[in-house]
Amino acid sequence: MNQALELHHSLLLRSACDGGMARLTLQAIIHESWGTPGVDPGEVWLQMAQITMTGVTSAPFKSFENETISGGSLRIGRRIEENILPLPIHHTDSPELILNLASCFRLSIVGTTIQIELGSTRQYLQP
């Protein structure tokens, strides 16, 4: 099965950037499908997700809590993923993560690595 984290409608519970490391905790919408997650039929659920970026060279000075994500993207090298982040993910090719928040703030983080870890509990959503 293929999995992806959908940025749109996920909730940024908290963010922190310190010592070249950024940590974002999300209540994320996860799609799972035999085809393309978010496009082909499959299952959808909420799950905690920890996004960690190291070697951060650009990040906001402000921390965020309980912000709805209205969209975003992840650039790794020349590839850009719009609104859907394929899982699992662990890259070391200068990723740039952009989150557009419903409060009209644009959160942009550039680092040297990105990793997404999912929590163990799933809350399934109705189709």
Backbone bond lengths (Angstrom), bond angles and torsions (degrees), N, CA, C in turn:
res aa  C-N    CA-C-N  psi(-1)  N-CA   C-N-CA  omega(-1)  CA-C   N-CA-C  phi
1 M - - - 1.457 - - 1.525 109.57 -
2 N 1.309 115.59 147.26 1.459 122.51 177.70 1.521 108.83 -101.99
3 Q 1.313 115.98 139.75 1.466 121.31 -179.99 1.520 110.42 -125.70
4 A 1.342 114.69 152.01 1.462 121.07 175.33 1.525 109.34 -151.38
5 L 1.325 114.84 150.03 1.459 122.63 174.95 1.522 106.99 -96.82
6 E 1.331 116.21 124.35 1.465 121.13 177.53 1.520 108.62 -91.65
7 L 1.318 116.88 122.07 1.460 120.63 -179.71 1.529 111.22 -71.28
8 H 1.334 117.07 -44.45 1.466 122.10 -177.51 1.528 109.93 -58.74
9 H 1.307 117.09 124.50 1.463 126.10 179.92 1.531 114.09 78.01
10 S 1.325 118.96 -3.11 1.461 119.04 171.52 1.526 107.40 -71.91
11 L 1.324 116.41 161.22 1.461 121.56 -176.39 1.529 109.41 -115.21
12 L 1.331 115.94 123.53 1.461 121.52 174.16 1.526 106.98 -82.24
13 L 1.325 116.57 103.50 1.462 120.98 -177.23 1.516 111.90 -74.38
14 R 1.338 116.11 -39.49 1.465 119.85 176.98 1.528 109.86 -164.65
15 S 1.321 114.25 154.37 1.465 121.12 176.74 1.516 108.60 -136.86
16 A 1.318 115.24 148.39 1.459 120.71 177.09 1.525 108.44 -151.07
17 C 1.307 115.60 142.64 1.457 121.53 176.70 1.516 108.08 -135.26
18 D 1.336 115.31 121.50 1.455 119.77 -177.06 1.520 109.09 -155.82
19 G 1.318 116.47 134.97 1.458 121.33 174.80 1.516 114.20 59.23
20 G 1.320 117.82 36.90 1.461 120.84 178.12 1.512 114.19 79.48
21 M 1.340 117.51 10.93 1.456 121.28 179.08 1.521 109.69 -126.54
22 A 1.324 115.96 133.63 1.463 121.59 175.78 1.521 108.24 -113.51
23 R 1.339 115.45 135.72 1.466 121.35 177.50 1.521 108.51 -127.36
24 L 1.316 115.30 126.44 1.457 121.85 178.25 1.522 107.99 -121.60
25 T 1.321 116.74 128.33 1.459 121.58 176.95 1.518 107.53 -108.41
26 L 1.327 115.95 124.44 1.453 121.78 -176.92 1.523 110.93 -122.15
27 Q 1.317 115.57 147.49 1.454 121.09 160.10 1.519 102.02 -95.47
28 A 1.327 115.68 100.16 1.452 121.67 -166.58 1.521 112.51 -100.65
29 I 1.314 114.70 150.13 1.455 121.90 171.03 1.522 106.75 -90.90
30 I 1.331 115.89 122.16 1.463 122.00 -178.13 1.531 108.45 -112.77
31 H 1.325 115.50 133.07 1.465 122.61 175.76 1.527 107.92 -110.79
32 E 1.340 115.72 140.91 1.466 121.04 175.60 1.522 107.85 -133.79
33 S 1.325 116.70 133.43 1.456 121.52 -176.20 1.521 109.59 -155.17
34 W 1.328 115.77 155.79 1.473 119.65 172.68 1.521 109.43 -74.70
35 G 1.322 117.53 -20.30 1.462 122.39 179.01 1.516 110.28 -103.54
36 T 1.323 115.88 -124.93 1.459 122.27 -179.71 1.527 109.00 -97.54
37 P 1.344 117.92 115.05 1.470 119.84 179.53 1.525 111.04 -59.47
38 G 1.338 114.42 138.65 1.456 119.98 -179.08 1.510 113.24 86.20
39 V 1.340 117.18 -9.90 1.459 122.29 179.37 1.531 109.62 -120.35
40 D 1.334 115.66 -54.70 1.460 121.20 -178.28 1.524 110.70 -88.03
41 P 1.343 116.98 156.22 1.468 120.70 -179.97 1.531 111.62 -57.48
42 G 1.319 114.59 147.54 1.452 120.71 179.05 1.509 109.89 177.32
43 E 1.311 116.97 -155.95 1.461 121.92 179.90 1.526 110.01 -107.62
44 V 1.353 114.37 153.00 1.462 121.39 -179.88 1.519 107.93 -134.85
45 W 1.345 116.29 137.50 1.457 120.23 178.65 1.522 110.78 -152.09
46 L 1.323 115.45 165.96 1.469 122.77 171.89 1.522 107.68 -94.56
47 Q 1.334 116.17 141.46 1.461 121.43 178.71 1.527 108.55 -156.24
48 M 1.302 115.63 142.41 1.463 119.43 176.20 1.529 109.17 -66.85
49 A 1.318 115.93 141.19 1.464 121.38 178.83 1.519 108.80 -137.89
50 Q 1.318 114.93 137.94 1.468 122.06 176.70 1.521 107.14 -113.02
51 I 1.327 116.64 115.28 1.464 121.64 175.09 1.521 106.99 -99.99
52 T 1.324 116.53 123.27 1.464 121.65 178.98 1.519 108.81 -120.79
53 M 1.328 115.46 127.96 1.459 121.40 174.58 1.523 107.93 -120.56
54 T 1.324 116.32 133.41 1.463 121.24 178.33 1.526 109.38 -112.91
55 G 1.330 115.18 167.22 1.456 120.18 -178.31 1.514 111.97 61.12
56 V 1.324 116.28 34.09 1.466 121.51 -175.06 1.525 110.14 -67.40
57 T 1.333 114.66 124.24 1.462 120.81 179.53 1.515 111.75 -109.40
58 S 1.330 116.68 -16.37 1.453 121.32 179.93 1.516 108.22 -145.48
59 A 1.321 116.43 123.16 1.461 121.71 -179.90 1.524 108.54 -159.50
60 P 1.313 117.45 158.21 1.464 120.06 178.85 1.523 111.34 -71.71
61 F 1.309 115.62 154.33 1.462 120.71 177.79 1.520 111.11 -82.51
62 K 1.306 116.77 -20.46 1.453 122.42 -175.71 1.527 110.86 -90.66
63 S 1.328 117.05 142.08 1.456 121.92 171.28 1.519 108.57 -91.12
64 F 1.320 115.86 152.47 1.456 120.92 -178.96 1.514 109.91 -123.96
65 E 1.339 115.89 146.80 1.460 121.92 176.04 1.516 109.19 -140.28
66 N 1.329 115.33 137.50 1.467 122.77 173.89 1.524 113.06 52.00
67 E 1.311 115.81 54.25 1.462 122.54 179.07 1.530 109.49 -112.71
68 T 1.316 116.93 128.77 1.461 120.89 175.20 1.522 109.13 -74.35
69 I 1.323 115.84 135.59 1.469 121.68 178.36 1.525 107.56 -91.74
70 S 1.330 116.03 125.71 1.462 119.93 179.83 1.525 112.17 -95.47
71 G 1.308 118.31 -9.32 1.466 122.39 178.71 1.511 109.61 163.74
72 G 1.316 115.40 -175.64 1.452 119.17 178.30 1.511 111.24 162.27
73 S 1.332 114.59 -173.03 1.468 119.88 -178.73 1.529 109.66 -156.29
74 L 1.315 114.06 163.72 1.456 122.22 174.05 1.517 107.64 -131.71
75 R 1.338 115.82 120.90 1.466 121.39 176.28 1.513 107.85 -104.56
76 I 1.330 115.23 126.04 1.462 121.52 174.20 1.521 106.07 -130.03
77 G 1.335 115.09 110.02 1.466 118.66 -173.92 1.515 109.31 63.21
78 R 1.324 117.33 -125.79 1.467 121.71 179.34 1.525 112.65 -93.46
79 R 1.329 116.88 -7.54 1.464 121.20 -177.30 1.523 110.23 -88.17
80 I 1.329 116.24 135.55 1.464 121.59 177.46 1.528 108.28 -124.38
81 E 1.322 115.24 125.73 1.462 122.18 175.29 1.525 106.63 -101.93
82 E 1.321 117.17 120.85 1.464 122.41 -178.92 1.523 110.26 -97.90
83 N 1.308 117.42 116.31 1.454 125.96 172.27 1.528 115.20 67.99
84 I 1.317 118.96 -17.93 1.464 122.64 -179.36 1.526 107.84 -122.94
85 L 1.342 116.10 123.59 1.462 120.70 177.73 1.517 108.41 -106.17
86 P 1.341 118.39 115.87 1.456 120.32 -179.06 1.532 110.57 -64.00
87 L 1.333 115.36 144.32 1.467 121.34 179.72 1.518 109.65 -120.25
88 P 1.308 119.91 147.45 1.467 125.67 -6.23 1.525 110.21 -72.74
89 I 1.320 115.22 163.25 1.458 119.10 179.19 1.527 109.74 -137.91
90 H 1.302 114.80 131.32 1.460 123.42 173.65 1.527 105.57 -157.17
91 H 1.328 116.34 103.09 1.463 120.92 -176.42 1.518 110.86 -125.72
92 T 1.328 114.27 151.85 1.461 121.08 179.87 1.531 110.80 -127.47
93 D 1.312 117.22 33.92 1.467 121.67 -176.09 1.526 110.92 -116.66
94 S 1.333 116.92 55.96 1.465 123.58 176.50 1.529 113.36 49.36
95 P 1.329 117.49 63.32 1.464 119.85 -179.36 1.523 112.51 -70.68
96 E 1.331 114.43 149.61 1.468 121.80 171.12 1.516 106.92 -126.69
97 L 1.329 116.78 118.87 1.450 123.08 178.68 1.520 108.64 -105.16
98 I 1.330 116.09 128.47 1.459 121.72 177.48 1.521 108.14 -121.35
99 L 1.320 115.94 125.63 1.459 121.58 175.16 1.521 108.51 -118.57
100 N 1.313 116.50 125.83 1.455 121.91 174.30 1.521 106.73 -96.54
101 L 1.315 116.23 118.52 1.455 121.15 -176.71 1.523 110.31 -93.98
102 A 1.328 115.82 150.89 1.462 120.80 -179.53 1.528 111.48 -61.88
103 S 1.326 116.96 -22.52 1.469 121.40 178.12 1.534 112.05 -78.79
104 C 1.336 116.63 9.79 1.469 124.42 177.53 1.520 113.37 76.16
105 F 1.324 118.46 11.05 1.460 120.79 175.77 1.517 108.55 -92.65
106 R 1.334 116.27 143.21 1.458 122.52 177.97 1.528 107.88 -111.01
107 L 1.312 116.24 114.88 1.457 123.08 -178.99 1.524 108.24 -96.33
108 S 1.330 117.73 119.17 1.464 122.34 -178.85 1.529 108.86 -124.89
109 I 1.342 115.94 126.37 1.463 121.23 -179.08 1.519 108.38 -129.75
110 V 1.334 116.49 127.81 1.461 122.76 176.94 1.521 107.61 -117.16
111 G 1.329 116.08 132.12 1.463 120.12 -179.77 1.515 111.08 -146.73
112 T 1.326 115.47 -164.75 1.463 120.27 178.33 1.525 111.78 -105.27
113 T 1.345 118.29 -24.44 1.467 121.16 176.79 1.528 109.77 -140.26
114 I 1.331 114.66 156.25 1.465 121.25 172.58 1.517 107.97 -139.32
115 Q 1.319 114.78 141.26 1.459 121.23 177.25 1.524 107.99 -143.60
116 I 1.331 116.42 140.93 1.459 121.81 177.03 1.520 108.07 -121.43
117 E 1.329 115.04 124.74 1.458 121.22 176.46 1.521 108.35 -116.36
118 L 1.336 116.10 134.95 1.456 121.35 -179.97 1.517 110.92 -99.87
119 G 1.334 116.14 145.87 1.453 121.61 174.14 1.530 109.82 -71.37
120 S 1.308 116.01 177.57 1.464 119.60 -174.24 1.528 114.03 -91.81
121 T 1.318 118.92 -19.31 1.463 121.61 -174.01 1.522 111.19 -98.38
122 R 1.339 115.40 131.94 1.466 122.07 177.51 1.520 109.27 -112.69
123 Q 1.336 115.84 139.63 1.459 121.71 173.06 1.519 106.82 -117.60
124 Y 1.339 116.37 101.52 1.458 120.93 -175.22 1.510 111.88 -67.94
125 L 1.339 115.67 143.39 1.457 122.64 179.75 1.522 109.50 -105.97
126 Q 1.313 116.85 151.86 1.456 121.71 177.98 1.524 109.65 -67.96
127 P 1.342 117.20 143.04 1.481 120.19 177.98 1.506 112.07 -69.60
